[in-house]
Amino acid sequence: MRKVFTLGLVIISLTGFAQSAKKPVAKKPVTHVSAATLSINRGKLVYQKFCMSCHQADGGGVPNLNPPLIGTTGVLGNKNRLVKIVRNGLQEHVEIDGEFYSNNMPPFKMLTDQQVADVLTYIRRSFGNKATPVLKSEVSPYYAKGKK
Amino acid sequence: MKIKSILKACACLLFWSSLGLNTTGQSQNAGLKLPPGFSAKTILDSSGKTRHLVVLPGGLIYVKMARPWKGNGIMILKEDNAGKASIAGGFGDYGGTGIYVKNGYLYASSNEAVFRYKLNEKNEVLTPDQPERIITGLKMGRQHETKSIVLDNDNNIYVNIGSPSNSCQLQDRQPGSLGVPGCPLLDSAGGIWQFRVDKADQSYSQGIRYATGLRNVVGLDWNQQNNTLFVTQHGRDQLNDLFPAFYTAQQNAELPAECLYMIKKGDDAGFPFAYYDQLQKKYMQAPEYGGDGKKEAGKKYLEPVVAFPGHMAPNGLLFYTGTQFPEKYRNGAFVAFHGSWNRTPQKQEGYYVVFVPFANGKPSGNWEVFADGFSGQAEVMTPRQAKHRPCGLAQGPDGALYVTDDVKGTIYKIEYKK
């Protein structure tokens, strides 16, 4: 009897919690979310679809194969270089902290400028990284000039 | 007072046992989970990337290093009677994976060549700076570049030459990119080559392409029971990443099989045109070569001896010929799985040593995990979490099993006592 009562309480509190948890989210005004956060959220989806398989969910990469995206100068530094890597891929032996990474990264030409900006913003602001966002306007001119 | 000290002793014992530590400070069985009656310890923590190894009578161990470590591509260890190894030197200025001993010679590979060194009666290398280069000029890409080696009983040496790409696409690892027609790289890679053990500077023109259609073999051993070569292949990656219309992420995680093959001259294991699906027990046409996830590839390719789940990376193969382990293990195969990366978003698999029972050169039962716990994690979500990754296997003169780890350069010794 006591068990049934406890179970009942748990169910009630769970459903209650679920309801109360839902409401504030629905009420929360969307306008308060910063453009960078929106870009990060969109970028996460791009990352999961195109990048996570090799660079892994935690951005840690794969030893000997796929470079980590955590705290590396490549990720935190020059934005143009990052855009170029996403657009053209990378077919080089990369050395980071004395370790070598040699897998081929394909070019991701199918991504829109906005998607490139979003995914780069996501990696520059995730896995403990705290670099500035990449804006669409920083991706577009690079491509308009047809640089390779 | 007495009671207090007894309590203290008990608490201390509890503390140590809760940590799984024994009196020598090593965790129990070096953190490995083993079948009853087996025990494990680490004989060395080196911090070098230890790949394949050989263990010889007299306590000498030669370990091939992925990259020269402290200037040496081959590390010499001396194991004392208490089972602790110390570094006794090294030689060879080249990194690599393959190492093997037969008939008084030590054979070792770089990623492009194979060298041999004469051993004296104590199994010491006489002239470490003057090896004979017996094979040279082998193809080396930026992936699957390591060369694993084994010898038969007729003065031949077998060398893996891995495919420099994932699946012979026109653009390697590019979503949707199709296969290069005919995949001409198979002329010089993606197979096992046979050379003589005693000729200098052999290359492709002096060697024989013994078997083809093998994407990348890292583990290989000669089965003395049926006098035949066996190899473990690393199957292709990224079915879902590259062809999402044909494969789900779940299928990507499972497929294709990591295969153990028995190899005879002229065999073709299908790469890159087909891959083995261990769930359907069939060869399927690769999506780069007309496949759609459903099209079968027919019966023209070599049937695997064992088809393991995908991406686990079998890096070491050893047929156990010792007598220390129980009867069940005699002549069976140990396979060291380095562990997967291409199973996201699922947890990764491998990171253990499995055993396959054999009788008369054929599996006589299902494979089972023999030694687990190398990763030090309950679940490995991403390979970087693994503290150790099994790579090379060797049998000691007394029948103990040695396992290398190429993350921290730990060498494990697994023993059985009745």
HADDOCK unambig.tbl for C-alpha pairs under 7 A between the chains (distance, minus, plus):
assign (segid A and resid 53 and name CA) (segid B and resid 342 and name CA) 6.23 0.50 0.50
assign (segid A and resid 53 and name CA) (segid B and resid 344 and name CA) 5.77 0.50 0.50
assign (segid A and resid 56 and name CA) (segid B and resid 382 and name CA) 6.29 0.50 0.50
assign (segid A and resid 60 and name CA) (segid B and resid 384 and name CA) 6.58 0.50 0.50
assign (segid A and resid 62 and name CA) (segid B and resid 341 and name CA) 6.79 0.50 0.50
assign (segid A and resid 62 and name CA) (segid B and resid 383 and name CA) 6.14 0.50 0.50
assign (segid A and resid 62 and name CA) (segid B and resid 384 and name CA) 6.54 0.50 0.50
assign (segid A and resid 63 and name CA) (segid B and resid 384 and name CA) 6.76 0.50 0.50
assign (segid A and resid 102 and name CA) (segid B and resid 142 and name CA) 5.51 0.50 0.50
assign (segid A and resid 102 and name CA) (segid B and resid 143 and name CA) 6.47 0.50 0.50
assign (segid A and resid 103 and name CA) (segid B and resid 142 and name CA) 6.87 0.50 0.50
assign (segid A and resid 103 and name CA) (segid B and resid 143 and name CA) 6.33 0.50 0.50
assign (segid A and resid 104 and name CA) (segid B and resid 172 and name CA) 6.73 0.50 0.50
assign (segid A and resid 104 and name CA) (segid B and resid 173 and name CA) 6.81 0.50 0.50
assign (segid A and resid 105 and name CA) (segid B and resid 173 and name CA) 6.93 0.50 0.50
assign (segid A and resid 106 and name CA) (segid B and resid 173 and name CA) 5.89 0.50 0.50
assign (segid A and resid 106 and name CA) (segid B and resid 174 and name CA) 4.85 0.50 0.50
